[in-house]
Amino acid sequence: MSNSIDFSGRPFHFIGIGGIGMSALAYVLAKRQLPVSGSDLRPNQMTRKLESIGAHIFGRQEASNLEFFRPQVLANRVVLNSQEQLSAVKSVMPQVICSTAINTNNLEYKAALELGCPILHRSDVLAALIADYYSIAVAGTHGKTTTSSMIGYMLLQAGLDPTILVGGEVNAWEGNARLGESRYLVAEADESDGSLVKHAPEIGIITNIELDHPDHYDTLEEVVDTFLKFAQGCKTLVGSIDCATVRDRLKPTITYSLHPETGADYTVTNIDYRADGTTALVWEKGKALGVLNVRLLSRHNLSNALAAVAVGRALGLEFGAIAKGIATFEGARRRFEFRGEVDGITFIDDYAHHPSEIRATLAAARLQARPGQRVVAIFQPHRYSRTITFLEEFADSFTHADLVVLTDIYSAGEPDLGLVSGEKLAAEIGKQHQQVVYQPTLASVREFLLQTLRPGDLALFLGAGNLNQEIPEVIATLREPAKVTS
């Protein structure tokens, strides 16, 4: 693939434009008044939003989609000879943007090759945008979306008007991206496919490092190598030294930790974890800065907030402005997102799909749960490769749940080699947990919950697949008891 990006007016065409990362890039480009088109087989709220700002969306992936901008542009040109005609045609061939999910058999991809269109990975566009701004890029196995969203929100509240691209939707800017007028850009930088190494921001943040994508990496050492290359490209590296790998292998320029004894540049004392949030006294190199209030629950979100403090201070913000922004940040969607309450049952949607994330999310749920309230974890495993790699870790990550309900694995396009299943994972969890139920389909999960949930339950839907689509169905049915099957 090519990696040269033209922001001068040449069209962009996104294959699979409705994805969370692709749509964010398309949004920023379209808001910069660049010609944007894209295709997606499943229209969603993101494709509809892109259409509303002028992007052209195709519901099918066909070779002819690549011709969309050509007649419009050529009609405005005066072509004097055949050589200029050829040059004009080439200049309106779109820059075709793909994600790792697009395979070489895709009709649009094949057509782009035949036409000689520049073909770029989504990370190439992000890298070009990062280079075009004073950029803050947030990386790490866990916490990227929350941390990048929090930093973006903090800068927005401080009046710095940043451009923001994150891997989740945030109510404050009604989506996963916004175009600001300042020189600042905040971006979530993903390590899943190795493309993290392309980014060279002014400030890079690494929240933690674990093996999370065994479909791409064989060992933790390969993951570390990717982060090392990213770190080398950052002018300033901010890192959590509560993660031993970050501390020992990356040597961050600016460090943060929840434990004062580590000697980190930014740390906290007087921590109070509560059901409605967390407060802590923040220290900067041994000097007390002030009290930080964080609406988001549990220790991992306090750590994310401390990363935001470190970035804010590196940018010269007063602690008061930093604290004010963080105190009103409500989080990104699908990160312990409240989805409704009916018959005394609270419904929470969370993207957690790695054992560490599940453990942290359920710890937050237990913190919020009232005495006697059941924590019901409903989990859809994501990818066969991840499930089999972390089978033992998954089995040990549901200790804070009173009842665990599992369904089958969401493949995310991976082939089923017959090595692992949702039922096998349920059996492994059952060795360490007394209340584990396996329901093979989403429909059977829904029916089980309708019969099992009771007033006072805290029901958490966990996973990166499509399990959360059942939440509205369960809530709607519970609101109409006559429809519940006995």
Wavefront OBJ file of the C-alpha trace (Angstrom):
o trace
v 0.000 0.000 0.000
v 1.033 3.574 -0.617
v 1.478 5.841 2.404
v 1.523 9.286 0.785
v -1.578 11.302 1.694
v -2.858 14.221 -0.389
v -4.903 16.746 1.627
v -5.009 19.293 -1.233
v -8.431 18.283 -2.568
v -8.051 14.824 -4.083
v -11.059 12.635 -3.138
v -10.996 9.973 -0.431
v -12.993 6.745 -0.695
v -13.335 4.539 2.395
v -14.071 0.818 1.977
v -16.026 -0.038 5.132
v -16.618 3.579 6.122
v -19.031 2.764 8.960
v -16.413 1.298 11.309
v -15.503 3.199 14.462
v -11.987 4.114 13.321
v -12.762 4.647 9.638
v -15.774 6.872 10.264
v -13.784 9.130 12.611
v -11.180 9.761 9.924
v -13.836 10.300 7.255
v -15.624 12.787 9.513
v -12.544 14.958 10.057
v -11.685 14.918 6.341
v -15.234 15.797 5.323
v -15.354 18.628 7.873
v -12.106 19.916 6.344
v -14.145 20.271 3.128
v -12.359 17.412 1.342
v -14.372 15.167 -1.041
v -15.268 11.982 0.853
v -17.184 8.891 -0.231
v -17.365 5.411 1.203
v -19.179 2.122 1.199
v -20.584 -0.054 3.927
v -22.871 -3.057 3.739
v -24.542 -2.130 7.035
v -25.625 1.505 7.303
v -25.490 2.849 10.844
v -25.694 6.113 12.747
v -22.109 6.917 11.768
v -22.761 6.592 8.033
v -25.900 8.695 8.437
v -23.915 11.374 10.258
v -21.294 11.363 7.488
v -24.025 11.799 4.886
v -25.363 14.780 6.823
v -22.034 16.618 6.435
v -21.655 15.889 2.724
v -19.988 12.482 2.431
v -21.501 10.169 -0.192
v -22.288 6.707 1.179
v -22.828 3.588 -0.943
v -24.798 0.667 0.493
v -22.997 -1.824 -1.742
v -19.323 -2.415 -2.473
v -18.915 -2.186 -6.238
v -16.171 -1.094 -8.613
v -18.326 1.734 -10.004
v -18.285 3.468 -6.601
v -14.755 4.636 -7.341
v -16.033 6.709 -10.279
v -18.290 8.922 -8.168
v -16.165 12.096 -8.101
v -14.654 11.811 -11.601
v -17.423 13.363 -13.741
v -17.989 16.162 -11.229
v -14.366 17.231 -11.270
v -13.721 16.726 -14.990
v -16.784 18.766 -15.888
v -15.080 21.782 -14.341
v -11.814 21.370 -16.286
v -10.796 22.596 -19.703
v -8.704 19.767 -21.202
v -6.426 20.821 -24.039
v -4.857 17.572 -25.162
v -4.806 13.853 -24.485
v -1.853 14.092 -22.088
v -3.680 16.656 -19.968
v -6.792 14.464 -20.186
v -4.824 11.543 -18.755
v -3.354 13.740 -16.041
v -6.795 15.076 -15.130
v -8.265 11.580 -14.911
v -5.473 10.415 -12.613
v -5.886 13.451 -10.367
v -9.502 12.555 -9.545
v -8.918 8.862 -8.920
v -9.756 8.646 -5.220
v -7.329 7.800 -2.490
v -8.773 4.483 -1.341
v -8.701 3.872 2.409
v -8.919 0.365 3.883
v -8.770 -1.143 7.327
v -7.100 -4.437 8.174
v -10.548 -6.077 7.919
v -10.735 -5.525 4.129
v -9.361 -8.492 2.173
v -7.899 -8.537 -1.318
v -11.001 -10.196 -2.792
v -13.132 -7.141 -2.077
v -14.553 -5.824 -5.363
v -13.720 -2.208 -4.622
v -10.209 -3.102 -3.535
v -9.604 -5.064 -6.736
v -11.002 -2.211 -8.825
v -8.741 0.278 -7.044
v -5.731 -1.857 -7.931
v -6.788 -2.068 -11.582
v -7.398 1.696 -11.803
v -4.083 2.507 -10.159
v -5.679 4.379 -7.270
v -3.483 5.103 -4.253
v -4.466 2.474 -1.656
v -3.857 3.427 1.944
v -4.384 1.833 5.335
v -6.524 3.821 7.762
v -3.421 4.204 9.961
v -1.685 6.063 7.117
v -4.411 8.710 7.200
v -4.217 8.952 10.990
v -0.416 9.221 10.834
v -0.702 12.038 8.283
v -3.208 13.894 10.483
v -0.980 13.404 13.536
v 1.892 14.933 11.559
v -0.340 17.838 10.479
v -1.070 19.011 14.055
v 0.511 19.359 17.477
v -0.657 15.878 18.385
v -1.326 13.900 21.539
v -1.662 10.178 20.774
v -2.920 7.733 23.397
v -1.761 4.131 23.152
v -1.947 1.120 25.443
v -3.665 -2.232 25.653
v -6.441 -0.956 27.921
v -7.888 2.482 28.601
v -7.087 4.152 25.265
v -10.605 5.298 24.474
v -11.372 6.627 27.939
v -8.004 8.362 28.301
v -8.010 9.958 24.845
v -11.641 11.057 25.271
v -10.882 12.505 28.699
v -7.864 14.423 27.388
v -9.857 15.707 24.418
v -12.695 16.804 26.707
v -10.274 18.452 29.153
v -8.664 20.485 26.345
v -12.081 21.393 24.969
v -13.235 22.654 28.371
v -9.981 24.575 28.770
v -10.728 26.468 25.548
v -8.020 24.853 23.396
v -10.532 23.666 20.750
v -8.808 20.404 19.742
v -9.468 18.086 16.826
v -10.356 14.687 18.315
v -10.406 11.128 16.926
v -11.269 8.328 19.338
v -12.428 4.723 19.225
v -15.729 5.352 20.946
v -18.635 7.768 20.924
v -18.684 10.691 23.341
v -21.777 12.763 24.045
v -19.788 15.991 24.428
v -19.052 16.036 20.689
v -21.865 13.689 19.654
v -19.708 10.994 18.147
v -16.210 9.623 17.725
v -14.591 12.721 16.189
v -14.664 16.505 16.067
v -12.788 19.086 14.014
v -11.328 21.912 16.056
v -9.832 25.197 14.925
v -6.633 25.019 16.973
v -3.305 23.313 16.288
v -4.051 20.536 18.812
v -5.144 17.020 17.896
v -5.958 14.195 20.332
v -6.054 10.706 18.842
v -6.454 7.150 20.012
v -3.585 5.077 18.586
v -4.260 1.370 18.138
v -1.637 -1.376 18.417
v -3.870 -4.259 17.282
v -2.398 -4.629 13.776
v 1.075 -3.198 14.356
v 0.315 0.119 12.645
v 1.042 2.022 15.866
v 4.659 2.316 14.699
v 3.636 4.814 11.987
v 2.703 7.535 14.454
v 5.084 10.248 15.644
v 3.134 12.601 17.944
v 4.443 15.485 20.012
v 3.130 13.717 23.126
v 2.535 9.976 23.312
v 0.804 8.237 26.203
v 1.095 4.527 27.028
v -1.379 3.365 29.649
v -0.223 -0.272 29.893
v 1.039 -3.154 27.766
v -0.387 -6.672 27.582
v -0.917 -9.283 24.890
v -4.470 -8.669 23.654
v -4.421 -9.510 19.931
v -3.059 -13.035 19.475
v -4.426 -12.971 15.922
v -1.580 -10.547 15.105
v 1.062 -11.125 17.803
v 2.468 -14.461 18.929
v 4.197 -13.204 22.069
v 4.180 -10.300 24.505
v 7.690 -9.464 23.308
v 6.323 -8.700 19.835
v 3.787 -6.328 21.401
v 6.530 -4.632 23.409
v 8.587 -4.171 20.239
v 5.663 -2.317 18.612
v 5.335 0.003 21.610
v 9.091 0.586 21.695
v 9.006 1.772 18.083
v 6.046 4.033 18.861
v 7.878 5.428 21.906
v 10.905 6.277 19.775
v 8.704 8.424 17.535
v 7.232 10.455 20.414
v 8.923 13.729 21.336
v 7.560 13.343 24.866
v 6.429 9.991 26.268
v 3.985 9.828 29.182
v 3.675 6.388 30.762
v 2.092 4.559 33.687
v 4.809 2.897 35.732
v 2.166 0.861 37.527
v 2.616 -1.358 34.475
v 5.978 -3.096 34.984
v 6.485 -3.486 31.236
v 6.081 0.248 30.624
v 8.335 1.055 33.578
v 11.129 -1.373 32.768
v 11.153 -1.418 28.962
v 10.065 2.032 27.814
v 11.530 4.535 30.289
v 8.885 7.296 29.843
v 9.848 10.981 29.860
v 6.953 11.734 32.257
v 5.640 9.059 34.619
v 2.447 8.600 36.587
v 1.349 6.061 39.208
v -1.345 5.466 41.782
v 1.385 4.572 44.286
v 3.522 7.423 45.738
v 6.335 5.044 46.684
v 7.135 4.516 42.994
v 8.556 8.038 42.774
v 6.454 8.854 39.694
v 6.220 12.460 38.489
v 2.447 12.400 39.061
v 0.823 10.385 41.795
v -2.088 10.444 44.245
v -2.879 10.078 47.940
v -6.041 10.271 50.040
v -7.934 8.157 47.498
v -11.655 7.662 48.107
v -13.343 5.144 45.787
v -17.111 5.566 45.956
v -20.193 4.370 44.107
v -20.583 7.792 42.479
v -16.937 8.347 41.549
v -13.471 8.847 42.997
v -11.589 11.674 44.685
v -7.846 11.920 45.295
v -5.151 14.437 46.148
v -2.791 14.841 43.170
v 0.944 15.357 43.555
v 3.393 16.703 40.974
v 7.035 15.866 41.718
v 6.415 15.954 45.449
v 4.216 19.069 45.445
v 0.468 18.874 46.109
v -1.524 20.239 43.185
v -5.035 19.837 44.567
v -8.000 17.501 44.751
v -9.195 15.656 41.641
v -12.795 14.466 41.278
v -13.458 11.713 38.741
v -17.009 10.630 37.896
v -15.836 7.351 36.392
v -15.559 4.417 38.757
v -12.634 2.468 40.166
v -8.860 2.604 40.175
v -8.250 2.097 36.465
v -10.181 5.272 35.666
v -8.297 7.209 38.338
v -5.136 6.094 36.549
v -6.566 7.295 33.225
v -7.369 10.649 34.825
v -3.820 10.924 36.160
v -2.537 10.485 32.589
v -4.771 13.389 31.564
v -3.359 15.498 34.390
v 0.190 14.764 33.188
v -0.703 15.785 29.619
v -2.494 18.940 30.743
v 0.482 20.034 32.796
v 2.865 19.265 29.912
v 0.755 21.654 27.808
v 1.011 24.362 30.460
v -2.534 24.177 31.850
v -3.215 25.215 35.436
v -4.346 22.356 37.649
v -7.642 24.127 38.325
v -8.540 24.042 34.622
v -7.490 20.396 34.377
v -9.503 19.364 37.425
v -12.570 21.286 36.262
v -12.572 19.471 32.926
v -12.013 16.003 34.363
v -14.684 16.503 37.043
v -17.435 16.879 34.413
v -16.270 14.178 31.993
v -18.969 11.509 31.752
v -17.030 8.914 29.770
v -17.355 7.337 26.341
v -20.250 5.158 25.285
v -19.878 1.443 25.914
v -17.506 2.173 28.808
v -19.664 1.301 31.823
v -22.496 3.047 30.014
v -25.849 3.217 31.773
v -28.489 1.957 29.333
v -31.615 2.017 31.454
v -33.454 0.743 34.496
v -36.692 -1.220 34.681
v -38.302 -3.104 37.569
v -35.340 -2.083 39.721
v -32.862 -3.792 37.342
v -29.970 -1.577 36.165
v -28.522 -2.248 32.704
v -24.878 -1.410 31.926
v -23.080 -1.792 28.577
v -19.294 -2.210 28.558
v -16.780 -2.957 25.795
v -14.589 -5.113 28.079
v -13.376 -8.184 26.170
v -9.933 -8.943 27.657
v -9.628 -10.677 31.064
v -7.972 -7.610 32.641
v -10.748 -5.352 31.366
v -13.472 -7.697 32.603
v -11.852 -7.901 36.023
v -11.616 -4.093 36.272
v -15.184 -3.527 35.034
v -16.669 -6.051 37.454
v -14.649 -4.533 40.312
v -16.230 -1.177 39.437
v -19.649 -2.816 39.354
v -19.096 -4.369 42.771
v -18.115 -0.949 44.094
v -21.367 0.505 42.782
v -23.595 -2.373 43.878
v -25.677 -1.826 46.971
v -25.673 -4.381 49.824
v -27.522 -7.475 48.663
v -27.577 -6.367 45.021
v -26.545 -9.076 42.539
v -23.916 -8.342 39.905
v -24.929 -10.312 36.798
v -22.194 -10.524 34.144
v -23.430 -11.362 30.629
v -20.403 -11.997 28.414
v -19.902 -12.641 24.716
v -16.311 -13.799 24.028
v -14.660 -11.951 21.139
v -12.523 -13.894 18.612
v -11.521 -17.550 18.809
v -7.828 -16.618 18.972
v -8.283 -14.404 22.037
v -10.556 -16.896 23.810
v -8.196 -19.853 23.492
v -5.086 -17.794 24.279
v -6.554 -16.428 27.521
v -8.753 -19.367 28.533
v -7.255 -19.612 32.035
v -7.216 -15.834 32.534
v -10.882 -15.551 31.530
v -11.748 -18.304 33.991
v -10.304 -16.189 36.805
v -11.733 -12.798 35.819
v -15.365 -13.100 36.977
v -14.813 -13.294 40.748
v -16.767 -10.056 41.388
v -19.895 -11.387 39.641
v -22.677 -13.259 41.455
v -23.980 -14.819 38.244
v -22.144 -15.293 34.942
v -24.050 -15.822 31.687
v -22.031 -16.726 28.599
v -22.975 -17.034 24.977
v -20.989 -18.332 22.030
v -17.932 -16.617 20.563
v -18.261 -13.596 18.273
v -15.849 -14.557 15.505
v -15.048 -11.052 14.145
v -14.347 -12.797 10.846
v -12.038 -15.485 12.212
v -12.579 -19.107 11.097
v -13.761 -21.600 13.704
v -11.031 -24.246 13.920
v -12.982 -26.235 16.495
v -10.426 -25.600 19.266
v -12.582 -23.525 21.596
v -16.195 -22.498 22.102
v -18.324 -20.421 24.408
v -19.463 -23.627 26.068
v -15.865 -24.667 26.763
v -15.113 -21.252 28.253
v -18.214 -21.528 30.445
v -16.959 -24.873 31.733
v -13.565 -23.349 32.577
v -15.159 -20.437 34.429
v -17.412 -22.919 36.212
v -14.365 -24.527 37.811
v -13.823 -21.319 39.804
v -17.329 -19.858 39.976
v -20.486 -21.458 41.358
v -23.036 -19.656 39.201
v -22.209 -19.967 35.482
v -24.806 -20.495 32.740
v -24.145 -21.065 29.034
v -26.704 -19.932 26.469
v -25.598 -20.670 22.878
v -27.435 -17.848 21.066
v -28.333 -14.238 21.717
v -32.002 -15.181 21.578
v -31.518 -17.800 24.292
v -29.529 -15.282 26.379
v -32.434 -12.864 26.097
v -35.012 -15.459 27.144
v -32.842 -16.615 30.063
v -32.411 -13.064 31.345
v -36.125 -12.357 31.101
v -36.748 -15.351 33.358
v -33.782 -14.831 35.707
v -33.196 -11.137 36.341
v -34.867 -9.797 39.453
v -35.389 -6.375 41.050
v -32.151 -4.924 42.377
v -29.869 -6.702 39.898
v -26.992 -4.865 38.246
v -26.788 -6.455 34.771
v -23.552 -5.875 32.858
v -23.369 -6.753 29.168
v -19.688 -7.313 28.363
v -17.892 -7.758 25.045
v -16.780 -6.149 21.797
v -19.283 -7.964 19.575
v -23.041 -7.540 19.140
v -24.311 -8.726 22.534
v -25.316 -5.186 23.512
v -27.988 -5.231 20.810
v -30.039 -7.364 23.196
v -30.208 -4.676 25.893
v -33.059 -2.653 24.341
v -34.981 -5.874 23.623
v -34.718 -7.068 27.219
v -35.674 -3.649 28.622
v -38.632 -3.288 26.242
v -39.960 -6.756 27.061
v -39.604 -6.249 30.817
v -41.645 -3.082 30.473
v -44.455 -5.176 28.968
v -44.667 -8.187 31.312
v -47.480 -9.785 29.331
v -45.054 -10.485 26.507
v -42.649 -12.477 28.650
v -42.762 -16.153 27.766
v -43.533 -18.292 30.783
l 1 2 3 4 5 6 7 8 9 10 11 12 13 14 15 16 17 18 19 20 21 22 23 24 25 26 27 28 29 30 31 32 33 34 35 36 37 38 39 40 41 42 43 44 45 46 47 48 49 50 51 52 53 54 55 56 57 58 59 60 61 62 63 64 65 66 67 68 69 70 71 72 73 74 75 76 77 78 79 80 81 82 83 84 85 86 87 88 89 90 91 92 93 94 95 96 97 98 99 100 101 102 103 104 105 106 107 108 109 110 111 112 113 114 115 116 117 118 119 120 121 122 123 124 125 126 127 128 129 130 131 132 133 134 135 136 137 138 139 140 141 142 143 144 145 146 147 148 149 150 151 152 153 154 155 156 157 158 159 160 161 162 163 164 165 166 167 168 169 170 171 172 173 174 175 176 177 178 179 180 181 182 183 184 185 186 187 188 189 190 191 192 193 194 195 196 197 198 199 200 201 202 203 204 205 206 207 208 209 210 211 212 213 214 215 216 217 218 219 220 221 222 223 224 225 226 227 228 229 230 231 232 233 234 235 236 237 238 239 240 241 242 243 244 245 246 247 248 249 250 251 252 253 254 255 256 257 258 259 260 261 262 263 264 265 266 267 268 269 270 271 272 273 274 275 276 277 278 279 280 281 282 283 284 285 286 287 288 289 290 291 292 293 294 295 296 297 298 299 300 301 302 303 304 305 306 307 308 309 310 311 312 313 314 315 316 317 318 319 320 321 322 323 324 325 326 327 328 329 330 331 332 333 334 335 336 337 338 339 340 341 342 343 344 345 346 347 348 349 350 351 352 353 354 355 356 357 358 359 360 361 362 363 364 365 366 367 368 369 370 371 372 373 374 375 376 377 378 379 380 381 382 383 384 385 386 387 388 389 390 391 392 393 394 395 396 397 398 399 400 401 402 403 404 405 406 407 408 409 410 411 412 413 414 415 416 417 418 419 420 421 422 423 424 425 426 427 428 429 430 431 432 433 434 435 436 437 438 439 440 441 442 443 444 445 446 447 448 449 450 451 452 453 454 455 456 457 458 459 460 461 462 463 464 465 466 467 468 469 470 471 472 473 474 475 476 477 478 479 480 481 482 483 484 485 486
